[in-house]
């Protein structure tokens, strides 16, 4: 693969990352805010207090702004699949084409019906039906995230399928194995609960701004209490399924876990690095130190990864070069197997074209023995099996640090609300406003860990990104990259501007 | 058509009126709908049309040709990430 091709792949990756990251600015707020609005409206229906109605309508307006600006930004990812990632797109089409289309139609009908009632139906439907519609929007929004996260989970842990060498496609063999794979379930629960957390931070932050400005104080304090309770519960879920996530990563993507912790040499009683400055010159196989400075908790990584404090956690070097003593097969050995798989696939194709059934059958049998290492057959050297360690490490640590801070903020809000001092705590209110930005930072960091940490794979162990991509001119992808950058930045500016206008007007709007 | 048909027409009218009044009474929504329309126009009438044709749909006519092309890439692609 020449430099030109690498450049094309790099631009295609950058473009996908850019689009996904912008898309993920809008989505988590939609997912989380829809539930908070449902809580607010439920309290209104229960109490009949008009202040709660006014409050609900205000947050609904901000929800509407976010939804309208963000809607369809995800479709651009699908454009990219067909253009930049045509090999990948073809190979997984059988597994994800139909469910993703069904999900799109389902989301459309939910939105066209219940969304309309939620916004237009305040004076045209009964209180009960309006509340039902608001809850349906909340539940429907989360459900519409199911299949895309199942797809992502499958790419990280491909199960329930078989590769068909005649069609060059992965074909689904067991729907439930794909839909209920532990990685997919964990991906959905961690992503949605973190979205609830972000929305709580958003509501708390905007409300804190009102308190700092001494405006709409009753509304702000009520919103903060509900959001803090929701945020605290969501934080608990995020921590619980984050721990589950680490466990599944340790079992299924040990290279990603090693990169998340900057663990080059495997260890028993492996430590968690609480904080560290990573040595960016460090490469697999060299003797350079991993960290310039670090603070560790011994044994904790072993406990998180294997549920045993004294267990062995493989490092990047083990996974690249193998470790016979620990019975770990490294990328180096898997490359040998993978190259046999690629060669036999080529032999099968050639024999089939010639009509040589015997050779085709023998090639297919050999391919079957090595197909689990197919992706490794495309690597040039075993070190390519390691993801960018510094980015993965820092993104993971930023996410965890912020995930630890947020529940403390929610707790402080609740304590101050209980004492009746929330409006006077200017430092806390300022911190709450800052937490809006920090919430988004944690969200983005989470996706960086998930996606950068699994490189070089488009499909774990089976398809590297370079093979998944289309042979296009780098200039083409580069041009569209900057188009998207401009389009999304304009949308983001529009969102912030319209939101700021609505916040300035307040709940009287 | 009978009574059921009459109910259907009445329901359709109510639905039409519901959406019509809803759209007419929008305040921020008008700006948002304009933004959505501009965004969708840029995405589908410009980006999709001129820059994001489906590579396999565009260059091959049958699924057999498409799978042969991908298989060719899988077996010829010399390397890596």
Contacts between the chains, C-beta under 8 A, distances in Angstrom:
chain1	res1	chain2	res2	distance
A	1	B	77	7.4
A	1	B	78	5.8
A	1	B	79	4.6
A	1	B	80	6.5
A	9	B	81	7.6
A	61	B	28	6.1
A	64	B	28	7.0
A	64	B	29	6.8
A	64	B	32	6.6
A	65	B	28	6.8
A	65	B	32	6.4
A	68	B	29	7.9
A	68	B	32	3.8
A	68	B	33	7.3
A	68	B	35	6.4
A	68	B	36	5.4
A	69	B	32	7.5
A	69	B	35	6.6
A	71	B	36	6.4
A	72	B	36	7.7
A	72	B	39	6.7
A	72	B	40	6.3
A	72	B	43	6.6
A	75	B	43	6.6
A	76	B	43	6.6
A	76	B	47	7.4
A	79	B	43	7.8
A	79	B	47	6.7
A	79	B	48	5.8
A	79	B	52	3.9
A	80	B	52	7.2
A	82	B	52	6.8
A	82	B	53	7.6
A	82	B	54	3.6
A	82	B	55	6.4
A	82	B	56	7.4
A	82	B	57	7.1
A	83	B	51	7.5
A	83	B	52	4.7
A	83	B	53	6.6
A	83	B	54	6.8
A	83	B	55	5.7
A	86	B	54	7.5
A	86	B	55	4.0
A	86	B	56	5.0
A	86	B	70	7.7
A	87	B	70	5.2
A	87	B	73	5.4
A	87	B	74	7.4
A	89	B	56	7.4
A	90	B	56	5.8
A	90	B	66	6.0
A	90	B	67	7.2
A	90	B	70	4.8
A	91	B	70	6.6
A	116	B	18	7.4
A	116	B	19	6.4
A	116	B	22	6.3
A	119	B	22	6.7
A	119	B	29	7.2
A	120	B	18	6.4
A	120	B	19	7.1
A	120	B	21	7.1
A	120	B	22	2.8
A	120	B	23	7.8
A	120	B	25	7.5
A	121	B	18	7.5
A	121	B	22	7.7
A	124	B	18	6.0
A	124	B	21	7.5
A	124	B	22	7.9
A	165	B	71	7.3
A	166	B	67	7.2
A	167	B	63	7.7
A	167	B	67	4.6
A	168	B	67	4.7
A	168	B	68	7.9
A	168	B	70	4.1
A	168	B	71	4.2
A	168	B	74	6.1
A	169	B	67	6.9
A	342	B	74	7.3
A	342	B	75	6.5
A	345	B	71	7.6
A	345	B	74	6.3
A	345	B	75	5.3
A	346	B	75	3.8
A	346	B	76	7.7
A	349	B	71	5.6
A	349	B	72	7.8
A	349	B	75	5.7
A	378	B	77	6.2
A	378	B	79	5.8
A	378	B	80	5.1
A	378	B	81	8.0
A	379	B	79	7.0
A	379	B	80	4.8
A	379	B	81	7.2
A	380	B	79	4.7
A	380	B	80	4.9
A	384	B	80	5.5
A	384	B	81	5.5
A	455	B	81	6.7
A	456	B	80	6.9
A	456	B	81	3.1
A	464	B	80	5.7
A	464	B	81	4.6
A	465	B	81	5.5
A	466	B	77	7.4
A	466	B	79	6.9
A	466	B	80	5.2
A	466	B	81	4.9
A	467	B	73	6.9
A	467	B	74	6.7
A	467	B	77	4.9
A	467	B	80	7.7
A	470	B	55	4.9
A	471	B	73	7.8
A	472	B	55	7.7
A	476	B	51	7.5
A	479	B	51	7.4
A	480	B	47	7.3
A	480	B	51	5.1
A	480	B	52	7.3
A	483	B	47	6.8
A	483	B	51	7.3
A	487	B	39	7.8
A	487	B	42	6.4
A	491	B	35	7.8
A	491	B	39	6.8
A	494	B	35	6.0
A	498	B	28	6.9
A	498	B	31	6.7
A	498	B	32	7.4
A	502	B	28	6.5
A	509	B	27	7.2
A	509	B	28	7.3
